[in-house]
Amino acid sequence: MKKTLTLFLISLVFITCSKTKEKTFELTEFKIEDISIRAIETLDENTMWFAGSNGKIGFTNDGGKSCNIDSIYFDTLKPEFRSIAIKDSSIFVLSIASPALLFKSMNKGKDWELVYKEEHPATFYNAMAISKNGFGVAVGDPIEECLSVLITENGGKTWNKIDCEKLPIVADGEAGFAASNSNVNIIEDNVWLVTGGTRARVFHSENRGETWQVYNTPIVKGGQMTGIFSSHFYDIQNGIVMGGDWNKKDTNTQNKAITSDGGRTWTLIADGEGPSYRSSVRYIPKSKGKELIAVGIPGISYSNDGGLSWKKISSESYYTIRFSPDGKSAWLAGSGKIGLMRIKDQ
């Protein structure tokens, strides 16, 4: 049974100066008990959907004043959701471990249809995205010698797994992180997937997953919790990857890099400076690829020069961030909370 929860309110205001304009960041935090949230999608400045732990899913459409929360169960299993995507009026949520369960709702979560199921001891899905034209991708850890990659060509009605023979071979110990639903990016027919562990690489397809190229990055690698935790592309050429070493969260070297050639080559930025480990990074819409915000357990950081320099704007910890289409607000989520950040030019 669906229930509505009115959330507690904490208001925080942060101010930082850019080289051209002064911006204010006003963060309002809402507590949600007993849910860890790493997957969110934003519709507008007042509407956000989330999927989290213990089978919990929910949304707010009034700027966080109230929150509709429900649970999805599979038999007696409470799925752990780390992936969410929205296409038109359809909401998709995907669980991590076996059995992997991909549910779809077309009526704001009143009913959920199971559209894909996968059982294998190594099954573990990290992220999912669907583009406006109905092309979607979900990516998971390797089974055998390749990443697990699901494709939809019809807006999520059906999902099919790419055969391992069509995918690049991964290195032993190379996988993804289900940290913030940002291991996959889609622009037009382009798909980018990112990995961590013994490698920190970018897998790129220019033709909806038919063929793939793999590119190395200078992000730290070699440990079980090292590598790329988040990625975002502003356009087909310009993108950013961020992460680091989860076990050494204060280290700010080899943890952030940018590309200007579609992911073929990567350059470290603010190395030894700026934010340390971050689990989610996004370009602010309509910023010409210059403004970014990154969130993680150590705090929230802002850049207004494409990531070359950063300013810490908060010590609050969040797992993930998504912007409204106009770039004037952002939704954040973490352990037991969501946040709404208003971004204004002074």
Disulfide bonds with the S-S distance in Angstrom:
Cys146-Cys164 2.17
